[in-house]
């Protein structure tokens, strides 16, 4: 089995993988990450989403072998010093999860969107999160969480540095 | 590379708890007196008669409550924590609720029929009250004072007149156990209850129950902090298993070509009866092996004659397998349609209509996942089943082991709403683990989770009503005819209730069930009953049915609540006035009146503009699970596309005493989206050979585009009433409320759900 070196959440990780092995299986089965989760395996639900060079990518269909030299970020790496990322915190504050299995997709898409468009409009939020699926029907709370994340990150950015 | 998750804080707490409980006998059987009388069913696991089974105080003062149900994703553990904290006078954060662990908790029936709080909390409330009583007694002795002189705040007992003199729960008993008994009602399952000598607090004294509390588990779901879901469980030495399904449902494997997976190191096939599987050392290799394994299948007769477009004609033509007038759960109730038919024959007018409800899939966001470690005569199972104790019993039967040798650790999982596919993969993993002698993790594919999971039955609901010359109802004739709701049972208590069980020779049970709506409305000569029709395929069918959220209530209410609108219009009366005139229960009247007013009733006029976008509103009512819900929807109907969008939704919800209003809001918001999903999109599609809706493109669910423009929730709290369920009554209303709104907007009746845009467009003409 070939060996690849991937940059995951800021650290180089050497992994053995089949050339066609999707990144998801490398992250969960081989590296024990708990953020990206299997939902469909056919890039339709977003539950496995990671960011590759800042773009949301469905890790269940993208082979790990093609990602050497790319910057991979996962839900597992969002926390800093044990503190949730503002997007994660907004989901907690809005209680925007029921079973929460799909939360990875919503959080990662929100992070990618707000990094690209910190002032995202309502329409841009909906466009940025389109294509992520939630079976429990948490979309109403998820939209609230995305707006809250936008507003809080904007407020933090505007606050004078201590 | 070791991918075994290390034990984290929460798991460590659990394991400590397990040790403590183990010391007092984790495998004790029925209470001796009950066994002697033969009154109680055989019980495996911790004794419900021991107070320590339910409540423990840790050395740090933390309260551990062992709950024999689980959380389907609505934060049930928080409500239990509130109730326990209330009785013990500790902060909610001090209570840790363990759920559905067969080592720690007795069988409280699992996630079932919105009983989580209304029944599930009963033993814990009583046990917590009893624990508090004992703690006060112990404190009275140690402080040399009378119990009447004592008070408790934040888990500290003190003398009211001398607050400085006191003892914390930790100081009184921390880590030791009570060692006392509680009285058990000898019921197993949802009805299990215990009580001690203590009386729980009166509702008027509640300070924690009834207030908004936030779930603590959300942080675990939106991060990668802990081993939280079944999918995360990966013990060392793990093998990965996958099933291989036949191309035509019912086909049997004739030969398996192992050479076809020889290129995958370590991959092996497994055949038992009609079940084919593979195992491999890595998950991706298991996926590849399942894909590449060549299997020769028998020629099977195409089981699904007519496909999904023919389903309603099939129901109409079929000879019933069973008929009954009882709503659900066994028993017989007689009915006689003759007096009603006579009343209709004598009426000035008869209104009639038929309503069609498609098969719908459970389709969890992640398909079934289970991990099993079978060693010798013992089995460890990790699963997100709704009924871990029944799964334990079922896997024990499947493997031929005593039930006390099988342990199920319930893990969080993809949200489930009844008897989903959750029980399937653990059985498969258990069989593979025993055969290969290693822990096995089985993860179903999306296609399995959508095409092969248990379904909600399709049905045709037929209604007739008579009106006299003064437009008064003379008779009401309701018949629900549909596929049986019980091809498999709502628990995995026995192997015939899962695919792999049926495929390995466990014959499908024969029990029949559908539903009829509760008698909210009072009509003269009111008759209702149900009939079930034969399944397409008897054994191991991808179309086998089981409970899906408010089982068969959405179907029957769709008929009943749409037809009430139709009869009201035929009688020249506003549907709200018509409903109110036929309701007797004041709580039902209030929820109907409330949502109607939120939509502008009684002043609002119907406006049918004929423009591109038509707007109207409608409502529906459902009572059940000790609760009442009325849902009103204002919809936009887009004539050019057939798209229906809920512009505003109002729900008036009365679930008696509310434990956590924030939790009720979240539950209702979820029901809005899933209700819209089932009303607009969800339809199992199949051709003559197989289910063809296999993923999120072919089995559509609601998306952000379906989020209503305005959500208006009216929570009616009734502290004087028992706690009702909040997870089901509202969702039932959506197809009817939305179809009634479409009629108000366009004058066109939609009598088949889901209201797929192409069919709506066609109906609008």
Interface residues (C-beta under 8 A of the other chain):
Chain A: X15 X16 X17 X18 X21 X22 X25 X28 X29 X30 X31 X32 X33 X34 X35 X37 X38 X39 X40 X41 X42 X44 X45 X47 X74 X75 X76 X78 X79 X84 X88 X91 X92 X95 X96 X97 X98 X99 X100 X101 X102 X103 X104 X107 X126 X129 X130 X133 X134 X135 X136 X137 X138 X139 X140 X141 X143
Chain B: X1 X3 X4 X5 X72 X73 X74 X75 X214 X215 X217 X218 X219 X220 X221 X222 X223 X224 X225 X226 X227 X228 X229 X231 X232 X234 X240 X282 X283 X284 X285 X287 X288 X363 X364 X365 X366 X412 X413 X414 X415 X416 X443 X445 X446 X662 X666 X669 X670 X671 X672 X673 X674 X675 X676 X677 X695 X696 X697 X701 X702 X703 X704 X705 X706 X707 X708 X711
